[in-house]
C-alpha cells in the first residue's frame, strides 16, 4: 500500500464506520474518539513521569508507569492510527477494533486503566488512566444504544400496556415485570416440605 493510499484511508476513517451503527449519536462517537486521543496522550506523558519514581527506589511506580505508557499507546493506536502511520499492523489492528462491538472496546479501556492506578496511586496515574477509563465508559454508553422514544416509554409505563405473554391489554402495572425465579423455587420447596411434614404426622 502506498503512502498516499494509506493517508487517504486514515483520513476517511473517523467519519465513517466499517460497520454501520446508525443508533449512536454523533456527539458520543466523536466525543469518545476525542477522549481516547487526549487520554492516550496524557497517559503516555504521565506514565513517563511515573517512571521517574525509580530514582526514588519506587519499583511499583516504575511498573505502573510502564503499564500506563503501554495503555496510552494501545488507546492511541486504536483511536488515532494516523499517529503510527509507518507501522502497518497498527492500521490493521485499528480496523479490526472498529469492526468489533463497542462493548469490547469499553471493556478493554476500563480494564487496562485500572492496574497503573493500583500500582502507583498518584495524580499522574489518576489523571492519565482516568481519561482512558472515561473513554471506556463513553464506549459503554454507545454499546447500550439509543434510549427509547418518549412514546415507547409512556406506553410501557401506562396501566394499559400490552402484556408480553398474551398480547392483550393488561390493567396490572406490574404485568411487564418478570417474576423472581428464586421465590418461585422457594415457594415450591416450602410447600413440598409442608406436604412431607403433614404426611409424617399422619
N, C-alpha and C positions, 0 to 999 in steps of 0.2 A: 504494500500500500504506500503510495507516495505521500509526501509531506502535505501537499495541497488537499488530497482526498481526506487524510486524517484530520486536518484542520477543519474541513467542511463538516465532517460528521460530528466533531466535537462541538462546533458552534451551533449545529442544529439540534443537539441533544437536549438542552434544558427545556426548550419549548414544546417538545413532542415526546410522548411516551411510546416505547416499543409495544407495550400492552395498553390498549385504550382503557382509561379509567375516568369516565365522564362524571362519576359521582363525587369526585374530590374537588373541593373549591380551590380556585387558583391561588388565593392568598395562603392557604395551608401548604400547597405544593411548593410555591416559591419561598414561603417562609421557612419550611423545613430544609430546603436546599441552602438557603442563606444562613440559617442557624448552623447547619452542618459545616459549611465552609468556614465561618467565623470560629465555630467551636473547635474544628480541627486545627486551625492556625494557632489559636491560643493554647490548645492542648500541647502542641509541639513546643511552643515558646516557653510555657510554664513547666513543661517536662524537662527542658534543658536547664531551667532554673533549679528544679528539684534535684537534678543530678549533681549540682554543686555541693549538695549535702554530704557527698563522700569526703570532702575536705574536712568536715567536722566529725567524720567517722560514723555517719549515719547511713548504714547499708540499706535500711528499709526505704529511705528516701531515694537512694540511687536506683533500686529495683522499681520503686513506684514511678520514678521519673522516666525510666526506660519504657515501662509499660504505657505510660501516658503518651510518650512520643510515638510508640507503635500505634496506639489507639487513634491519635491525631492523624497519622499517615493513612490509616485504614479509612477513616471518615473522609479525608481529603481525596483519597483515591476513588472512593465511590461517588462522592458528591461533586468533585471538580477534577475529573481526569485530565483536564487541559493543563493542570499543574505538572503532570507526568507525561507530557506529550511524546517524549522519546522512549518511553518504556512500553512495549507492545502489550504485554499481558495485563497491564493496568486498565487499558481501554477494554479489553475482553472481559475482565472481571467486573468493570463498571456496567457493561452491557448485560452481563448475567444477573447482576444485582438489580438492575432496572426491570428485568423480566420476572423477578420474584415478587410475591405479595408484600405489601407494606409491613405486615406484622413481622416478617423475617428481619427486615432492616431495623424495626423498632426494638426487637429483642436483642439483636446484635449490638446496637448502640448502647442500650441500657446495661447490658452485661459487661461490655468492655470498659464502661465508665466507672464501675464500682471498685475493682482491685487497686488502682492507683490511690484512690482516696483512703482505702483501708490501710494500705502500706505506709502512706505518708500523709497524714491529716494536716493540711495546711491551706492557706489561702490560695496558693497557686494551683494545687491539685483540685481544690473545691471549685474554683472558677473554671479551669480548663475542662475538667471532666463533667462539671455541672452543665456546661453548654452542650456537651455531647449527649448527656442524659436528657436534656430538654429537647434536643433533636429527636432522640428516640421516642419521647412522649408525643411529639408532633406527628411522627410517623405512625404511632399507635392510634392517634386520633384519626388519621387518614384511613387506617385499616378498619376502624369502626364504621366508616361510611357516613353518608348524609343522615341527618336527623329526619324523622318522619315529618310530613307536612302537618300543618295545624289542623286540617280537616281529618286526617287519619288519626291523630292523637285524640281529637274530640270524639270521633266515632268510637274509638276503643274505650274511652272513659265514660261514655254515655250509658245509662241504665238499659237502653235498648240495643246494646251491642250484640252482634251475631255470635252465637255460641260456636266455637271452632269444631265441636264434635257433631252436633246435629244439623247445623246450618240454619237454625231457626232463631228468631229473636228471643233473647233471654232477658228477664226482668231482674235477675240477680246480678249485682255489680261485681261479684267475685267469680262470675262464670268464665272469665278468661284466665283465671289463676289456676295453676296446677296444684293438685293435692300432694301433700308431703308423703312420699312413699314409705318413709320410716314410721310415720304414725300409723299407716295402714297395716304394716307388718306387726308393729307392737300391739295394735288393736286385735289382730287375728291371734297373736301369740297369747295375749291375756285372756281372750275368750276361750282359746283352746285349753289353757290352764284351768279356767273355771269349770269347764266341762269335765276335764280329767279329775279335778278335785271333787266334783259332785258325784262322779261315778265311784270314787274311792270311799266316800261317806256312805253310800248305799251299800 
